[in-house]
Amino acid sequence: MEEFLKEFGDYYGYPDGPKNINEIRETEFKRLDQGVVYLDHAGSTLYSELQMENIFKDFTSSVYGNPHSQSDISSATSEIIADARRQVLEYFNASPEDYSCVFTSGATAALKIVGETFPWTQDSNFVYTMENHNSVLGIREYALGKGASACAVDIEEAANQPCQLASSGPFIKVKPRAVQTRNTSKLQNEESRGDACNLFAFPSECNFTGLRFNLDLVNLIKENNEAILEGTPFAKSKRWMVLIDAAKGCATQPPNLSEFPADFVVLSFYKLFGYPTGLGALLVRNDAAKLLKKTYFSGGTVAASIADIDFVKRREKVEEFFEDGSASFLSIAAIRHGFRLLKSLTTSAIWMHTTSLSMYVKKKLQALRHGNGAGVCVLYGSENLNLSSHKSGPTVTFNLKRPDGSWFGYLEVEKLASLSGIQLRTGCFCNPGACAKYLDLSHSDLLSNVEAGHVCWDDNDVINGKPTGAVRVSFGYMSTFEEAKKFIDFIVSSFVSPPTKIGNGIAVNGRFAQLSSEELESKESIPGYYLKSVTIYPIKSCAGFSVNRWPLCRTGLLHDREWMIQGLTGELITQKKVPEMSLISTVIDLEEGLLVVESARCKDKLYIRIKSNSYNPRSDEFDAHDNNILENHNEETRINCWFTNAIGRQCKLLQYSSSTSKHCLNRNKSPGLCRVLESNINFANEAQFLLISEESVADLNRRLEEKGKDPNRYLEKLNPQRFRPNLVIAGGEPYAEDKWRTLKIGDTNFTSLGGCNRCQMINISNESGQVKKSNEPLTTLASYRRVKGKILFGTLLRYEHDAKVESWIRVGEEVNPERE
């Protein structure tokens, strides 16, 4: 802290404000004392508890009504809305004579208004910087649909050009990319270009890198467009209007519209002060508003209309013309309390405070080195680390590299950060242009990634050796040095490799020694592996039942994960969403042909008839189509009602529906290819079997016990069943199963498919009918079982099925592995 304050003390903590940062946190953000480090303020900042208290006090002591009325309450509400409009305009230093504030459902809705009402013609151009949010790119559809051209551009800025006066400001150049058009036959002429309206769009601050755009662009485009667009296809287009997406940048440096008179500015209020969500604004110049062409009218936007003839008279005030339906008057009333908060701190002090934190983090990340001297972090858009420069907002975007130069996947960073109580953002942040530009992804890279199945929010974070997105941390007015320090400590402990050292003749890289292959083989030469338990989980995510012997079929253990519970909108319901599913018990009586399900929430057990001969393991033609449990509507209703009561939400029970399906579920619970296509599985995530070693669990418990010596922490001893294995083995050394290529249990052969990548589900425990969630054991496993972004524990197996042989697996059978 002392080191930080030496460099940033004049900027950090609101030394001249009504409260310093410590007082703000102690009085207005007590909920963050629970160990949460929130670093996604670019996504949404946090509301203040004092702010919410004032809002609720306002709402519980005042009466608000629909402003589309003449009653006293409605008139008073209208005045409050008008006052809120004035505050918004004041925040941007915009005169009500020049600008109007149109309330929308958010910045995206404001952008949509501009796109659909802009006076596009086939001679118009929509020009936008590469660094733009998808919601800005969406305007392109309106432009191209009307025959206009669209083009992404890069902005290059230099301090001064030769023979240029220093007082003339920076030199800005627009460099176009390929021009897009759907009207291949159009021919622009100089005369028509002069009449056509053109739109230039850029963000005040890039939400990918945090880089701020020079607002001189506004005046240059509007007043000196021939010079700045010289050499581009748009150089002769005369009539330009400018749109600024201020959603990201206005929390710390709102555009001054008296100095930079953009025609359109959009924002969302939750980005400013956390609450309300679902409310934004379009600030529009009054002269620009007259050019917009709105088709739809609604209640509140018309002065008069006649139902049975084509007649409508629209209202003339800009906000009344564009605000369809009743205003969100309670949310609008709430923003006054948010602005009061920002005004007390001032945006300049907020900028200084937040930027000091982002600069500190950037410098620390930039300085990190692995033990072999290789750099750890690649920062994007952070060339200038001078605090006096206003070119960067409080955002840090980066990717991490391993000592060999390969990339850590951003999902690995997000997963481990979450385990450490740090909330950050990963991906492309809905900014595909900036993502491609800074990650150096070509069009062929992007298209091949899509063809490979990569879409937004999936788990493909590195494809063909290149990251598909990045990690972003961003700071808000209530962020602290302690949070920034905790984040840096997390990066160092989780991703920086210390120098390789020699201990007891074994090369040790980092904190955790691994046995040499020779030692492992010598220890494994001692016989004694045997099968300790067999567990079947008929319904995915529900409790299973253990048996002494069980038949095998080509999908693994007969009836294992043959059913799953699905929400009525199609989503898969698992313990991740409904942890109480672990309390639903299941058992199958093969002789009776019954699946019996029990829940403490249901008075009666559920009996589901399954075909009596369906457990014949010799039947290679077994198909769930021939074993449909839902034979009639009444049966289906009975079963689904039972599960709806058991988990507390409407759902239905599905049975595996195709014996030829070779798909499994990916991170987003959508179909994805299994790692081995020849493997037939039911509703298992990756493989037919999960094997857990009792000795590996014991080693994990020893590590947890070491942590448990902290008197402030109690860590329970784990049972192997916590990991939902099908097979538990005993004997040998911890993690010996990592090296197994094949194994034989009794007379049955299995092939190892590698380690099982663990998720938060193993952090859910079921103690005496009570479901509890914690960060363990995943946090401890992450400290020593991480391989290429995966936290591995347990081994996935495929059963080598022989249709001609009836196979059973039995507890106590000897396990004979073949090592790699």
N, C-alpha and C positions, 0 to 999 in steps of 0.2 A: 504494500500500500504506500509506503514511504517513497519507494522508487517511482511509482505511478504518479504520485502527487508532485514530485519534483518536475515532471514533464508536463502534467496536465492539470495541476492544481488550480490554475486560474480559470479553467474551463469546466471542471467537474463539480457537480453537487449543488449548484444554485447557491453560491456563497452570498449573493446579494438578494436572494428571493425571500418571500414570506416564510418559507420552510426550506431547510436544507434536505438533501436526499435521505438522510437517516430519519428525519422527522416525517417525511412523506411516506416512507416505507412503514414506519412504526404505527402511523395513524390512519393510513389510507389503503394499505395493501397487506394487512395482517395475514390474509389467506396464503400469501407467498412464503410465510415463515415455516410452512410444512415441508420445505425441502424442494419445492418445484423451482426450477430455473427456466423461465420462459424467455426464449430467444427467437420468437417469430413475430415481431412487431410489424414487419413489412406485410405479413399476412393479415394480422389483426392485432391492434394494440389492446391493452387491458383497461377495463373501466376501473375507476377509483371507487372505493367503498363509500367515501364521503360524497362523491358525485351521485351515487345511487341513493344514498340516504336523502339527499336534497331532492332528487327526482320523486322518490316515493312520498316524501313530505308534501311536495307540490301536488302530486296526484291525489293524495288522501285529504288534502285541505281545500282543493279547488274542484269545480265542476266544469268539464269540457263537453262541448257538443259539436255536432256536424256543422262545419262552417257554411254549408250551403243552405242557410236559413236566415231569417231576420230576427230571431229571438234574441233576448239579452245574452244568454249563454253562448249562442252561436256567434254573435257579434264580438263578444269578448274573446272567443277562440280565434276568430279571424284576426283580431288585433295581435294576438300572441304569435300567430303564423307570420304576420307582416313584420313583427319585431324580429323574428327568427331570420327572415329574409335579409333584413338590414344587417344583422350580425354576420351573416355569411358574406355579404358584399363587403362589409367593413374588413373582414379577415383578409380579403384579397385586395384591399384598397381600391375597390371598384365603386365608381359613382353610380347611384341609382339613375342618374340622368342618362348614363351610357349603357348600363347593364341591367339585366333582370335575372332573378334567381328562380329557376324552375325546379321544384322538388320532384325527385324521381325515386324509384326503389333502389337505386345504387348507381355507381359510375357506369356500369355496363348498360343499364337502361337509358342513361343520359347519352351514351355513345350511340345507342340504337336510334334514338330520336334524331340525332344529327344525320346518321346514315340514311334513314328512310325518308327524311324530309328535305335533304339537301337538293338543290336544283340541278341534278345531273343532266348532262346532254352528251351526245357522242363526241363532242369536242372538249369535254371536261377531263381533268386529270386528278387522280387521287394519289398523292405522294406521301409516303410515310417512312420514318426511319426504321432501320432493321430492328432496333431495340424498342419494340412495341408489344403491348399485351395482346393476347388473342382477341380481346373485346374490341380493340382498335382495328385489328386486321379484318374483323368481321364486316366493317364498313365497306371493304373491298367488294363484297358480294353485291351491295346496292349499286356501287359505281359500275362494275363490270356488267351487271344486269341491265343497266341503262345505256350501254354502249360506250361508256367512258374508258379511259386507260387507267391502269394502276401501276405503281412502281415503288419498290423499296429502295431506300438510299442510305448511304453512309455519310456521316458528318465528320469532316476533318477540320481540326482547329489548330492553328499555330499562333504563337504570340504576336509576331509581326513579320511582314514580308519585306524584302529589300525595298528601299525608297518609300516605305510607309511610315507615316508619322506615329510615334509611340502613343499619342493621345487618341488615335483613331480606333483603338481597341483591337481585339484579336481578329485574325483573318480566318474566315469560315468558308469552307468549300463543300458543296453538295456533290457526291459521287453516286450516280445512279447505277442500279443493277438492271436486270432485264425488264423491259416494259411488257406488261401483261394486258391483253385485250381479248375480248370475245367477239368483237365486231371487226372481222378481218378485212371487210370491204371499205371501212371508213377512211376518208381522206380529209385531213384537217387543212383548213386554209387560214391564213393569217387573220382575215377579217372575223371569221367565226370564233377563232381563239380569243379574240379581244372581248367578245360578248359572253363567252362561257365562264361559269364559275368553277374554280379549282380549289381543292382542299389539301392543305399540308398539315400532317399530324405528327406530333412528337410528344414524349413524356417529359415532364419537368425533371423527373428522376427515374432512371431505369430500375425496374423492380428486380432485375436479374443481378446486376453488379452494384447498384447504388450510385452509379455515375450520374451527375447532374448535367443536363443539357444547357447550353448557353441560351438564355432567354432573348439575346439579341436576334436570334433567329426570327422572332415574331416580327420585328420591325424590318429586318432585311427581306423577308419573304413578302411582306405587305407593301413595302415602299421601294425596295431596290432589288426586285426579283430578277431582273435581267442580268445583273452582275453576279448574284449568288448562284443563279441557275445557268450561268454561261457554260456552253458546251454540252448541256443536257437536252433531251428531246422536248423539254418544257420551257425552254428559254424564251420563246415568243408568246407564251401564254401570259396574259396580262392580269387577269382578275383573280387574285389569290385571297383565300380566307385561311385562317390558322386555328387549329384545334390543339389544345394542350391537355394531355391526360395527367392531371395533378393528384391522382388517387394515392400514389406512393409518396410524392415529394412534399405535399402540402402540410404534413404534420410537423416539419421542421423548417421549411422555407417555402411558404406559399407564394406563387407568382404575384408580383406587384402589377396589377392590371392598369394602373394609371401610367406606369412606365412602359409596360409591355402589353399593349391592348389586343390580346388574342381575341378572336371572334367567339370561340367556344372553350370553356374550361369545365372539366368533369371531376367529381370527387365522390367519395363515400365517407360518411361520418364515423363509422366504426374504425376506420384507419386513423382518425384523428384522436378520438377519446374513448374507443371501445364500445360505447353504447350511445344510440341505438344501432342495431343492425337492420338491414333492409331499408335503409334510407340514404339517399345521395342527392346530388344536385347537378344541374346543368346551368352554368353561368353563361349567358349569351348576350352579345352586344345587341342592342335594340335595333340598330340598322341592319345587322346580319339576320336577325329574327324575321324581318319583313320579307326576306328572300326565300325563307323555308316554305315548303309546300306540304302541308299536312292534309291528309285525306280523311281519316277517321274523326268523328266527333262523338262526344259522350256527355253524360251529365256533368255539369260544371264548366264545359267548354263552349256551350252555345247560349246565345241570348234569346233565341227563339227557334222553334222547328215545328213543322206540321207533319203529322203522321202519314196522311194519305196522299200527299203531293210532294214533289221534289223541291222542298224549300227548307233552307236552314240559314240562320244568321249567327255567325260565330262571334264570340267575345273578342275584344280587341287587345286587352292587356296581354302581354306576352305570357306571363305565368298562367293566366286563365285559359289562354289559347292552347297550351301544351299539357296542362295537368289534367289528365283524364280521370274522371270519377272523384270520389271524396278524398281529400288529402289525408295522409297518415298523421292526423293532427296531434295525437299523443306523442308519437316519436318526434315530431317537429318541436313540440313543446319541450321535450327532453334535451334537445341539443343546446338550448340556452345555458344549461348547467355545465355542459362540456366546454363551451366557449369561455365561460366564467373561469373554469379551471386553467385553460390554456393562457388566458389573459393574465392571470395572477403570476404565472411563471415566465411568460413571454416566449415567443417562438425563437428569438435569438439565443436565449439562455438554454432552451431545450436543444437547439442545434449544437451549441457548444458542449453541453453535457453528453449527449448521445454520441457525438462525433469523437469525443475524447476516448470513449469506450471502444468504438470501432477501430480507431487508429491504434490503440493499445493492442487489440487482438490481432490486427493485420501485421504489426511489427513483430509480435511474438511468433505468429505462424510463419512469417517469412524467415525468421532466424532459426527455425527448427531444423535439425540435421539428424539423420540416422547414425548409428555407430560407425558405419563405413564412410561417413562424410556426405552421403547423398541427401539432397533436399527432400523434405517431407511434404511440403505444401505448395500447390500452385494456386496463386490468387488470380482472380479475374477482375479486370477493370480497376486495379489498384496500383497503377504505376506511380502515382504521386502520393506519397505518404507524409506530405507536409500539412500540418494541422491548420495552418493559416489559409490553405487553399479551400475554396468552397465548391470544389468540383466533385465532391463525394458525399453521399448521405451516410447515415449510420447503419450501413449494410456491409457484410463481409461474405463474399462468395468464393468458394474454393473446392478443390479436390485434393485428395491425399495419395501419396505414392509409397509403395513398399521400397525396401532397400535395393531391390533388383530393378527398380524403375517401373514395375507394373503398377496398375491402379488399384487402390482400395475402392470397392463399390460404394456409392453414396448410401445405399440401403444398409450396408454394414455399419456405417457411421451413425445413421439414424437409429438403428436398432440398439446399438450399444449406448448411445446418448440417452435413449428412453430409459434404459436400465439404470442409468446414473441420475435419473430425474431431470434430464435436460431436454427441453422441447425445442426442436429446430425444424427446418424445412429442407426437403430435398427434391430433386427433379429439375424441371425446366421452368417452373413457376409460371406456366401459361405464357411464356415469352419465347416462342420458337426461334425467332430471328436472332435474339441475343444469345440464346443457347447454342445455335449452330455457329454463330460468329466467334464466340469466345472458346468453344470447345473444338473449333476447326473441323466441323462436320460438313462434308460436301453434300451436294444434292444426292449423289449416288450412295453416300453413307446413310443419309436420312431415309431414302427409299428402300434400301436393302434392310435397314432396321425395321421398317414397317412390314416389309415382306417376311421378315423373320418373326413377326408377331408382336413387335414392340409397340405399345400404345401408352398414353399418359397414365401414370399411377400404377404401372405394372412393376414387376420385379426384375426387369432386364436393365440393370444399371451399368453393365459393361458388355459391349458387343464388339467382337473382332478387335479386342484390345483397346478400344476407345470408350471413355465414359459417355453415357447418353444423357447425363444431367450433372448436377453439382450439389454441393451442400451450401446452405445459406443460413447465417445467423444475423439477426437484426435487433437493434436496441430501441427502447422506448424511453419516454421521459422519466419513468420510474425505475429503469434498469440501474444496477449497481456494479461497482468495481468487483465486489465479491462474486457476482455472477459471471463476469467476464473471466475472472481468475479461475473459477471452478471449471469453466469451459476449457480454458487452456490446459489446466491440469488433467482434465479428461483426455484431451487429444494426446498429451505427452504419455500418459500411462497406458493408453489403449493402442496407440499407433506408432510411437517412436521406438525403434529398436535400439537398445544399448549396444555398446561394442561387444563383439564375441569374445568370450573369455574361456579359459581352460580350468575345469574343476575335476579333480580325481581322474584325470586322463580322459574325460569325456567332454566334447565340445558342447558348451552351453550357450545358447543365444537368448539372452534375456533372463527372466526370473524363474523360468520353469525348465528343469532338466528333463531330458528325454533319454530313456535307456537306449543304448546302442543295440543294433539288430543282433549282434553276437550275444549280448547279455540277455536279451529278450528270448532268443532261441534257447539259450541254456536253461532259463527258468521255465520255459514252456515244455522242455523235454520231460518234465515230471508229469506222468499221466494223472487223470483224475477229474476231467471235465464231465459233468453230467447235467441232465435237464432237471431243473428244480421245480418249475411250474409251467403250466399251459393255461392261457387265458383267451377267451373268445369275447369279442365285443360286437354283438349282433347289430346294434344301432349305433351309428357313428356319433361319438362324443358322449354317449351314455355309459354308465358303469358296465363292466363286463362280469363274467363269471369264470371261475377256475375249475378245471377238470383233471382227472388222472389220466384219461385217454380220450382221443377225439379223432374222427375221420378226417382225412385230407381229400381235397378235390383240386381241380386245376386252378381254382382261384385262391388256394391256400387252405386255411382251416374252414371247414364247412360252415356256412352262414356267417362267417366273420365279416362285419361291416357290410352286410347285405342290405341294410336299411339305413335311411337317413331322414332327418326332419327338415322340412322346407317351409319357409314362410309363404304366405299367399301371393307375394309379389315375385316369387321365384328365388329368393336368396337362401343360401344354405345356412341353417342355424346350428351353431356349434357352441362349445363351452366358452369360446372367446367372447361371444355375444351374451350367452346365457350360462354363466358358471354353474347354476343350479342343476344343469343337465347331469352333472356328475353324481347327483343324488337319485337319479332314476336307475333302478336296478333291473337287470335282465337275466334270464336263464332260459335255456332251450331244453326241452324234454324230447329227445330223438324218438324214443319208443312211442310216445303219445302224439308226436308231430305238433308240438305246441311251443310257441314263444310266449313266455310269461313276463310281463312288465309291471313294475311296482313303483309307486311314488308316494311320499308322505303327504303330498297335496291332494291325492285322490283316495277316496274311501275304499274303492274296490281295485283289485288287481285287474290288469288287462290281459286277456287270453286271445292270442292270435293263432288261428289254425294254419299250420304249414303242411304241405303235402307229405304224407308219411313216407313215401319212397324217395323224397328229394335228397335224403342223406346218403343215397347209394353212391359211393365214391367211384364205382366203376362206370357210371353213366357219363360218358364224354359228351353226350348231347344235352346235358342238363341246361336249361335256360329259364331265367326268371319269368319269361312270358308264359311258360307252361306251369308256373307256380304263383300265379297272381292272387295275392291274398285278398284283394279288394274285388270280390266276386259280384257284389251288388252294391247299390247305393247306400242301403241301410248299414251294411258292414263298414263301408268307407266312412260314413258319418260317425258311427260309434267309435271307431279307432281315432279319427282326427279330433273328435271332441275330447277324448281322454287326454291326448297329448296337448291340446290347447289348454286344458286345466292344469296339466302337470308342469308346463313351462311358463304359463302365464301370458301367452300370446297366441294369436290365431296361427295355426300351422297345419301341415298334413304330413303323413308318413309316406315316404316313397321307398319302393323296392328296386334294387338293381335291375335294370330293364333289358340288358343285352349281354349275352355271353361272349359276343365278339368285340365288345367295346374295349379299346386299348387306350383310354384317356384317363387322366387323373385331374385333380383340381389344383389350380395354381394359387398364388397369394391372394388374388381377388375372387377366389371361389368360382372362376370360370374355367371351362375345359382347357386343358393344356396337355401336351404330350408327356407321357411318363418317361423316365430316364431309360427304361428298357421296354421297347414296344412289344417284345415277345411275351412279356409278363402279363397275365390276366389277373386283374384285381377288381374288387367290387368298388365300394366308396372309400377305400383307403386313399390317403394322400399320395403316396409314392410307391409302396411295395406291398407284397402279400403279408410279410412277417416283419415284426420288429423284435430283435433279440437284445436283451440287456444282460450284462454280466453282474452278478452279485458282488464280485470283488471290485468292479469299477464303481458301483454305488457306494461301497464301503470307503473307497478312496475319496470320493466326493464328500461323504459325510465327515471324513477326517479334516478335510479342508474347511468345511462349514463349521466344524467344532472349533478350529483355530479362530475363525471369525467370532464365534460365539463366546470367546473368552472376554470380549468387550462386555462389561456389565450392563451396557445400555442396549444390548442386542440379544434377542433369544432366537436361535435358529433350531428348528425341529430336526430330528433325525429322519432321514428320508427312507421310505420303503421303495423297493424296485417298482411296485405297482404305480407309484407316482408318475412314472414315465409311460404308462399305458403299453407295456410290452405284451406281445403274444407269448414269447418264450423267455424264461429267465434261466440262466445257466449258473452253475457254481463250480469253483475250482480255478486253478491257474492264477495268473497275475492280472492286475488291473489293466484294462485297455488292450489286452493281448488280442482281442477280437478285431482290433483295427487292422491287423495284418493278415487276417484270414481271407483266403480267396474262395475256397469252398469248404463245406463241412458236411459231416454225416452224423445224423442223430438216429441211433438205432440202425435201421436198414434204409433210411430215407436220406436222399441227397439234396443239398441246398447250395445255392450260389450266392455269394456276398455281392450286394449292389453298392456297398460303401456305407459311410456313416450317415446317421439320421440327423438332419439339420433341425435343431430344436427352436421352439418359439415360446411366446409368453404363456402358452397353455400349461407348461410344467410348473408355472408359478402359482397355479390354482390348487389349493389343498382342501381336502374334505375331512374335517375333524369332528367326529361325533355329530354328524348331520349338519355341521356348519361349514359354509364355504368361505374360504379366506384367500386373499390375493396378496402377493408380496413381490419383491424383485428377485427372490431366491427360489430355486438354485441357479437360474439362468445367468445372474450376474457373476457368480463364482465360476460357472462353466466357461463364460466368456473370457475369463482371465487366463485360462490355460488350454481350452479345447477349441480355439478359433482357427479355422483353416480356410483361406481364400474367401473370407466374408461369411462363412458358415460356422455356427456353434454346434459341433458334432458330439453326440452322445448316444450310444447304441448303434446297432448294425442292422441294415435293411437286408432282407433275404428274399430270394425267389425259390420256390419249390420246384424241383425238377420232376414234373408229373409224368407218370407212366400210366396211360389209360387202361392198360391190360392188368394192372396190379392193384389190388385193394390195399390202400395204405392208411395206417393209423399212426399217431404219434403218442408217446407214453411218458409220463413223468418217471424219472429215474434212469432213462435210457442214457447210454454213454454218448458223449459228444466227441467226435474225432475231426479236428480241423486240419486243413491243408493251408500252410502259410504262403505268402507271396515270396 
